[in-house]
Amino acid sequence: MSTLKYFAIIIVFISFAGCNNDKKLPIYGQREAKITKDGIDTVYQTIPAFAFLNQDSVMITQNVFKDKIYIADFFFTSCSTICPVMHRNLKTVFDEYKENPDVMFLSHTIDFKYDKPSVLKKYAQKLGVDGKKWQFVWGSKEAIYTIAEKSYLTVVEEDSTARDGYIHQGWLVLIDKEKKMRGAYDGTKTEQVEQLKKDVAILLKEYKK
């Protein structure tokens, strides 16, 4: 990935995290206008169908998240830099919403070589989230890296010069029940994670109207 593209994605997501003061959250990603018999509709980018193995060695699809809002991220279990901080912070969001059946969590490993389901299971247990509400998933390099870059608009790369062999961003991406992106937050920054908690509440209220 080019340096220009890398920083372009960073700029996009910095703007995400700073625009959530309204009562209704904005919708992010690509959009296009389509002409219908009733006029012009705006069609927003959505998270596409997927199939990944979870920490219980079960193949899960987007159906697991049907009628749910969820928070997605990309990490790897041997990460010694941002991942531990990111997931400790995300765990506080999990704890706040663990009794709410409408909220789920989805963490994709980018280490397709090592982070097989049994490794993800141990990681989840160590984090203290052993259950179905927070799914930790493994997939092929092509599948995970493509959905990260094309759909969640976040950078993931193998890099032999990096400290742990990979480069990735610590975004926590908020997805609504229609699979649209409604916000992104730097998981290493406490203030942005606190904003995420507030925005989850705002998004839940949208579905009660």
TAWOFEN-V632202 format. One record per residue. N is the residue number from 1. RES is the residue in one letter. PHI is phi in radians with two decimals (999 if undefined). PSI is psi in radians with two decimals (999 if undefined). NEAR is the number of other ideal C-beta (glycine too) atoms within 10 Angstrom. Layout:
BEGIN
{{N & RES & PHI & PSI & NEAR} {N & RES & PHI & PSI & NEAR}}
END
This chain:
BEGIN
{{1 & M & 999 & 2.38 & 12} {2 & S & -1.26 & 2.71 & 7} {3 & T & -1.06 & -0.68 & 7} {4 & L & -1.07 & -0.79 & 7} {5 & K & -1.14 & -0.68 & 11} {6 & Y & -1.03 & -0.83 & 13} {7 & F & -1.28 & -0.48 & 11} {8 & A & -1.10 & -0.73 & 12} {9 & I & -1.16 & -0.69 & 17} {10 & I & -1.04 & -0.79 & 14} {11 & I & -1.09 & -0.75 & 9} {12 & V & -1.00 & -0.80 & 14} {13 & F & -1.36 & -0.48 & 21} {14 & I & -1.08 & -0.68 & 11} {15 & S & -1.18 & -0.55 & 12} {16 & F & -1.01 & -0.86 & 22} {17 & A & -1.27 & -0.22 & 19} {18 & G & -1.85 & 0.14 & 10} {19 & C & -2.09 & 0.48 & 11} {20 & N & -1.92 & 0.64 & 21} {21 & N & -1.61 & -0.18 & 10} {22 & D & -1.35 & 2.84 & 8} {23 & K & -1.25 & -0.44 & 7} {24 & K & -2.07 & 2.28 & 12} {25 & L & -1.28 & 2.55 & 20} {26 & P & -1.25 & 2.93 & 12} {27 & I & -1.95 & 2.32 & 16} {28 & Y & -1.98 & 2.95 & 21} {29 & G & 1.76 & -3.09 & 15} {30 & Q & -1.22 & 2.66 & 10} {31 & R & -2.56 & 2.73 & 11} {32 & E & -2.56 & 2.67 & 9} {33 & A & -1.63 & 2.32 & 9} {34 & K & -2.17 & 2.37 & 9} {35 & I & -1.49 & 2.20 & 8} {36 & T & -2.12 & 3.09 & 7} {37 & K & -1.17 & -0.33 & 4} {38 & D & -1.71 & 0.01 & 6} {39 & G & 2.30 & -2.53 & 8} {40 & I & -1.93 & 2.19 & 8} {41 & D & -1.91 & 2.56 & 10} {42 & T & -1.65 & 2.16 & 9} {43 & V & -1.83 & 2.13 & 10} {44 & Y & -1.71 & 2.66 & 15} {45 & Q & -1.07 & 2.41 & 17} {46 & T & -2.25 & 2.86 & 17} {47 & I & -1.30 & 2.18 & 21} {48 & P & -1.32 & 2.98 & 11} {49 & A & -1.06 & 2.55 & 10} {50 & F & -2.55 & 2.89 & 18} {51 & A & -2.57 & 1.99 & 12} {52 & F & -2.32 & 2.69 & 22} {53 & L & -1.43 & 2.30 & 16} {54 & N & -1.67 & -3.04 & 21} {55 & Q & -1.16 & -0.25 & 28} {56 & D & -1.76 & 0.26 & 16} {57 & S & 1.09 & 0.51 & 12} {58 & V & -1.86 & 2.32 & 13} {59 & M & -1.31 & 2.07 & 10} {60 & I & -1.97 & 2.65 & 18} {61 & T & -2.16 & -3.07 & 11} {62 & Q & -1.11 & -0.31 & 14} {63 & N & -1.08 & -0.45 & 9} {64 & V & -1.08 & -0.48 & 16} {65 & F & -1.83 & 0.26 & 20} {66 & K & -1.08 & 2.28 & 9} {67 & D & 1.08 & 0.46 & 10} {68 & K & -2.12 & 2.68 & 17} {69 & I & -1.70 & 2.62 & 22} {70 & Y & -2.57 & 2.82 & 22} {71 & I & -2.01 & 2.17 & 25} {72 & A & -1.97 & 2.64 & 25} {73 & D & -2.68 & 3.01 & 24} {74 & F & -2.24 & 2.33 & 27} {75 & F & -2.72 & -3.09 & 25} {76 & F & -2.66 & 2.61 & 23} {77 & T & -1.19 & -0.47 & 19} {78 & S & -1.61 & 0.12 & 15} {79 & C & -1.08 & 2.28 & 21} {80 & S & -1.96 & 0.13 & 8} {81 & T & -1.92 & -1.63 & 15} {82 & I & -1.51 & -0.44 & 15} {83 & C & -1.04 & -0.82 & 25} {84 & P & -1.01 & -0.74 & 13} {85 & V & -1.17 & -0.79 & 16} {86 & M & -1.01 & -0.81 & 25} {87 & H & -1.37 & -0.49 & 26} {88 & R & -1.11 & -0.72 & 13} {89 & N & -1.20 & -0.73 & 21} {90 & L & -1.16 & -0.53 & 24} {91 & K & -1.06 & -0.55 & 17} {92 & T & -1.20 & -0.56 & 13} {93 & V & -1.22 & -0.76 & 21} {94 & F & -0.98 & -0.82 & 19} {95 & D & -1.08 & -0.63 & 11} {96 & E & -1.22 & -0.56 & 14} {97 & Y & -2.01 & 0.27 & 19} {98 & K & -1.16 & -0.37 & 15} {99 & E & -1.64 & -0.02 & 8} {100 & N & -1.65 & 2.00 & 14} {101 & P & -1.24 & -0.20 & 10} {102 & D & -1.55 & -0.02 & 15} {103 & V & -2.09 & 2.27 & 20} {104 & M & -2.32 & 3.05 & 20} {105 & F & -2.37 & 2.51 & 23} {106 & L & -2.45 & 1.95 & 24} {107 & S & -1.97 & 2.14 & 27} {108 & H & -1.75 & 2.18 & 26} {109 & T & -1.36 & 2.46 & 28} {110 & I & -1.73 & -0.03 & 23} {111 & D & -1.66 & 1.46 & 22} {112 & F & -1.24 & -0.25 & 17} {113 & K & -1.45 & -0.70 & 10} {114 & Y & -1.95 & -0.65 & 12} {115 & D & -1.40 & 1.05 & 21} {116 & K & -1.27 & 2.95 & 15} {117 & P & -0.88 & -0.71 & 18} {118 & S & -1.10 & -0.60 & 12} {119 & V & -1.23 & -0.73 & 18} {120 & L & -1.11 & -0.65 & 24} {121 & K & -1.07 & -0.82 & 16} {122 & K & -1.10 & -0.68 & 13} {123 & Y & -1.09 & -0.81 & 21} {124 & A & -1.08 & -0.74 & 21} {125 & Q & -1.12 & -0.72 & 11} {126 & K & -1.12 & -0.62 & 11} {127 & L & -1.29 & -0.36 & 18} {128 & G & 1.57 & 0.53 & 11} {129 & V & -2.29 & 0.82 & 21} {130 & D & -1.31 & 1.72 & 14} {131 & G & 3.03 & -3.12 & 12} {132 & K & -1.50 & -0.23 & 12} {133 & K & -1.19 & -0.57 & 17} {134 & W & -2.02 & 1.91 & 23} {135 & Q & -1.65 & 2.25 & 24} {136 & F & -1.91 & 2.16 & 26} {137 & V & -2.21 & 2.61 & 24} {138 & W & -2.08 & 2.48 & 23} {139 & G & -2.64 & 3.10 & 19} {140 & S & -1.14 & 2.78 & 10} {141 & K & -0.98 & -0.81 & 13} {142 & E & -1.06 & -0.78 & 9} {143 & A & -1.16 & -0.81 & 16} {144 & I & -1.23 & -0.80 & 21} {145 & Y & -1.20 & -0.59 & 21} {146 & T & -1.19 & -0.80 & 15} {147 & I & -1.19 & -0.56 & 21} {148 & A & -1.10 & -0.90 & 23} {149 & E & -1.35 & -0.77 & 17} {150 & K & -1.44 & -0.58 & 11} {151 & S & -1.85 & -0.76 & 19} {152 & Y & -1.64 & -0.11 & 23} {153 & L & 1.01 & 0.71 & 21} {154 & T & -2.18 & 2.65 & 23} {155 & V & -1.54 & 2.23 & 21} {156 & V & -2.41 & 2.38 & 22} {157 & E & -2.67 & 2.58 & 15} {158 & E & -1.38 & 2.43 & 14} {159 & D & -2.68 & 1.88 & 11} {160 & S & -1.15 & -0.31 & 6} {161 & T & -1.56 & -0.20 & 6} {162 & A & -1.31 & 2.75 & 12} {163 & R & -0.96 & -0.77 & 10} {164 & D & -1.96 & 0.18 & 14} {165 & G & 1.59 & -0.05 & 17} {166 & Y & -2.43 & 2.69 & 21} {167 & I & -2.11 & 2.32 & 17} {168 & H & -2.76 & 2.88 & 26} {169 & Q & -1.79 & 2.71 & 22} {170 & G & -1.71 & 0.63 & 23} {171 & W & -1.29 & 2.43 & 27} {172 & L & -1.84 & 2.01 & 26} {173 & V & -1.84 & 2.18 & 26} {174 & L & -1.59 & 2.13 & 25} {175 & I & -2.03 & 2.36 & 23} {176 & D & -1.57 & -3.07 & 21} {177 & K & -1.24 & -0.27 & 16} {178 & E & -1.68 & 0.16 & 12} {179 & K & 1.23 & 0.44 & 18} {180 & K & -1.69 & 2.61 & 17} {181 & M & -1.39 & 2.21 & 23} {182 & R & -2.03 & -0.05 & 23} {183 & G & 3.01 & 2.82 & 27} {184 & A & -2.56 & 2.50 & 27} {185 & Y & -2.46 & 2.43 & 28} {186 & D & -1.26 & 1.92 & 22} {187 & G & -1.19 & -0.17 & 26} {188 & T & -1.58 & -0.10 & 19} {189 & K & -1.93 & 2.05 & 15} {190 & T & -0.99 & -0.72 & 12} {191 & E & -1.15 & -0.58 & 10} {192 & Q & -1.32 & -0.58 & 21} {193 & V & -1.17 & -0.65 & 21} {194 & E & -1.11 & -0.66 & 14} {195 & Q & -1.15 & -0.66 & 18} {196 & L & -1.01 & -0.79 & 26} {197 & K & -0.99 & -0.75 & 13} {198 & K & -1.17 & -0.69 & 11} {199 & D & -1.25 & -0.53 & 19} {200 & V & -1.06 & -0.77 & 23} {201 & A & -1.09 & -0.72 & 13} {202 & I & -1.11 & -0.76 & 17} {203 & L & -1.15 & -0.69 & 21} {204 & L & -1.05 & -0.64 & 16} {205 & K & -1.15 & -0.52 & 11} {206 & E & -1.02 & -0.56 & 14} {207 & Y & -1.56 & 0.02 & 11} {208 & K & -1.77 & -0.02 & 6} {209 & K & -1.48 & 999 & 5}}
END
